[in-house]
């Protein structure tokens, strides 16, 4: 194989891992008044890193005369989905994730909503090409924060902005490639 053949196969210079945007929303019942902030809009700018989780189709082994016959099993998704959030000095997203978590299970009363639809939201990660056009999107269904990570505090750290991880549990995702293809439900 020659380098020119490889170059021709690497369409548009390849997908870039830094060209993405995460979108999502918080339950309406937890969105409070945060000055100069729209938490649902802030996500697009303040999620520094995310991933496209793995998905597996399990294997069912059926034995026949001492040999396994491998059949496809059930699909499973790597959940939770981890995102890393940049924290500014007004804590808008940290506050929203904490309120969301408290809504799911109240710190004070240890109760929460009965229906998944009351607290589970829809989130998305979209990848872009080098010209800023969307090329691929994942739609995460019924999301909620299972873990809001620690924020490290350190007197020796002088040049870093705070960040924290959030583990978001979801039921499944759909691949939406309406930017040039079709929709693939998984």
Buried (B, 14 or more C-beta within 10 A) or exposed (E): EEEEEEEEEEEEEEBEEEBBBBBBBBBEEBBEEBEEBEBBEBBEEBBEBBBBBEEEEEEEEEEEEEEEEEEEEEEEBEBBBBBBBBBBEEBBBBBBBBBBBBBBEEEEEEEEBEEEEEBBBEBBBBBBBEEEEBBBBBBBBBBBBBBBBEEEEEEEEEEEEBBBBBBBBBEBBBBBBEBEEEEEEE
